[in-house]
Amino acid sequence: MTGKPRDGGRKGFTDRELDIMSVLWREGSGTVAEVRDALDGDVGYTTVLKMLQILEEKGAVGHEREGRAYRYVPLVASASAGGRALRRIVNKIFHGSAEMLLATLVEDRDFSDEEIKRMRSVLDRAERGRGEK
């Protein structure tokens, strides 16, 4: 397979690149045609091909030959990219306030008791971890 995660995707993704990465993360891999079919809206084949080539240059995807086509696979984990993207959102939109982000995420949403229990557990772990520093 060609393509190595040179920078782990640290350069960040554009909105369209993130759309393509989301398809690859969800499906595990895809040809240009498969990725194109999975995207919302009318996106041209050559546009998807070019975006995959750019993602490969960034080290975010690799490819292997499959017949006459290439099958692209993600080389960057979604959690890793998601963490960086979320930190960027917190800094740029919420002025560094994770509390404002959390409030936005939970306001006006109906959560099950189990979801609330899991969220409390995450906050409890964060609180305990803070005391260890």
VEXDREN-2710 file (C-alpha; in Angstrom, 1 decimal):
% VEXDREN-2710
k/r/px/py/pz
1/MET/0.0/0.0/0.0
2/THR/1.2/3.5/-0.7
3/GLY/0.9/6.4/1.6
4/LYS/2.3/6.7/5.1
5/PRO/1.0/8.9/7.9
6/ARG/3.7/11.5/7.7
7/ASP/2.1/14.1/9.9
8/GLY/-0.9/12.2/11.3
9/GLY/-3.3/14.6/9.6
10/ARG/-2.1/17.5/11.7
11/LYS/-2.5/19.9/8.9
12/GLY/-6.2/19.7/9.4
13/PHE/-9.0/18.9/7.0
14/THR/-11.2/21.2/4.9
15/ASP/-14.9/20.6/5.0
16/ARG/-14.9/18.5/1.8
17/GLU/-11.8/16.5/3.0
18/LEU/-13.6/15.8/6.3
19/ASP/-16.6/14.6/4.3
20/ILE/-14.4/12.2/2.4
21/MET/-12.5/11.0/5.5
22/SER/-15.9/10.4/7.2
23/VAL/-16.9/8.0/4.4
24/LEU/-13.5/6.2/4.6
25/TRP/-13.8/6.0/8.5
26/ARG/-17.3/4.7/8.3
27/GLU/-16.8/2.2/5.4
28/GLY/-13.1/1.3/6.2
29/SER/-12.0/2.0/2.6
30/GLY/-13.4/3.0/-0.8
31/THR/-12.7/3.5/-4.4
32/VAL/-13.2/7.0/-5.9
33/ALA/-16.6/5.8/-7.2
34/GLU/-17.7/4.4/-3.9
35/VAL/-16.6/7.5/-2.0
36/ARG/-18.4/9.7/-4.5
37/ASP/-21.6/7.7/-4.2
38/ALA/-21.5/7.9/-0.4
39/LEU/-21.2/11.7/-0.4
40/ASP/-24.2/14.0/-0.2
41/GLY/-24.8/16.2/-3.1
42/ASP/-23.5/16.2/-6.7
43/VAL/-19.7/15.8/-6.5
44/GLY/-17.7/15.1/-9.6
45/TYR/-15.6/12.0/-10.0
46/THR/-12.5/14.0/-10.7
47/THR/-13.1/16.3/-7.7
48/VAL/-13.2/13.3/-5.4
49/LEU/-10.1/11.8/-7.0
50/LYS/-8.2/15.1/-6.6
51/MET/-9.3/15.4/-2.9
52/LEU/-8.2/11.8/-2.2
53/GLN/-4.8/12.6/-3.8
54/ILE/-4.5/15.7/-1.6
55/LEU/-5.4/13.6/1.4
56/GLU/-2.7/11.1/0.4
57/GLU/-0.2/13.9/0.1
58/LYS/-1.1/15.0/3.7
59/GLY/-0.5/11.4/4.8
60/ALA/-4.2/10.9/5.9
61/VAL/-5.0/8.2/3.4
62/GLY/-3.1/5.5/1.5
63/HIS/-4.1/3.4/-1.5
64/GLU/-3.7/-0.1/-2.9
65/ARG/-4.5/-1.2/-6.5
66/GLU/-7.7/-3.1/-6.9
67/GLY/-8.2/-4.1/-10.5
68/ARG/-8.1/-0.9/-12.6
69/ALA/-8.9/1.3/-9.6
70/TYR/-7.3/2.3/-6.4
71/ARG/-8.9/1.5/-3.0
72/TYR/-8.2/4.3/-0.5
73/VAL/-7.9/3.6/3.2
74/PRO/-7.7/6.0/6.1
75/LEU/-4.2/6.2/7.8
76/VAL/-5.4/8.7/10.5
77/ALA/-7.8/7.6/13.2
78/SER/-11.1/9.4/13.4
79/ALA/-10.7/10.0/17.1
80/SER/-7.3/11.6/16.6
81/ALA/-8.6/13.9/13.8
82/GLY/-11.8/14.6/15.8
83/GLY/-9.9/15.7/18.9
84/ARG/-7.8/18.2/16.9
85/ALA/-10.9/19.5/15.1
86/LEU/-12.8/19.8/18.4
87/ARG/-10.0/21.7/20.1
88/ARG/-10.0/24.1/17.1
89/ILE/-13.7/24.6/17.5
90/VAL/-13.4/25.2/21.2
91/ASN/-10.6/27.8/20.6
92/LYS/-12.2/29.6/17.6
93/ILE/-15.9/29.5/18.4
94/PHE/-16.1/29.1/22.1
95/HIS/-13.0/31.3/22.9
96/GLY/-11.3/28.4/24.7
97/SER/-14.3/27.6/26.9
98/ALA/-15.0/23.8/27.1
99/GLU/-17.9/24.7/29.4
100/MET/-19.6/26.8/26.7
101/LEU/-19.1/23.9/24.2
102/LEU/-20.6/21.4/26.7
103/ALA/-23.6/23.7/27.4
104/THR/-24.2/24.0/23.6
105/LEU/-24.0/20.3/23.2
106/VAL/-26.5/19.4/25.9
107/GLU/-29.0/22.2/25.9
108/ASP/-32.4/21.3/24.5
109/ARG/-31.5/17.7/24.0
110/ASP/-33.3/14.7/25.4
111/PHE/-30.9/12.2/26.9
112/SER/-31.6/8.8/28.3
113/ASP/-30.7/8.1/31.9
114/GLU/-27.9/5.8/30.7
115/GLU/-26.4/8.6/28.5
116/ILE/-26.5/11.0/31.4
117/LYS/-24.8/8.4/33.6
118/ARG/-22.0/7.9/31.1
119/MET/-21.5/11.7/30.7
120/ARG/-21.4/12.1/34.5
121/SER/-18.8/9.4/34.6
122/VAL/-16.6/11.2/32.1
123/LEU/-16.8/14.4/34.1
124/ASP/-16.1/12.5/37.3
125/ARG/-12.9/11.1/35.7
126/ALA/-11.9/14.5/34.6
127/GLU/-12.3/15.8/38.1
128/ARG/-10.3/13.0/39.6
129/GLY/-7.6/13.5/37.1
130/ARG/-7.4/17.1/37.9
131/GLY/-6.6/16.3/41.5
132/GLU/-3.7/14.1/40.5
133/LYS/-1.8/17.0/38.8
END
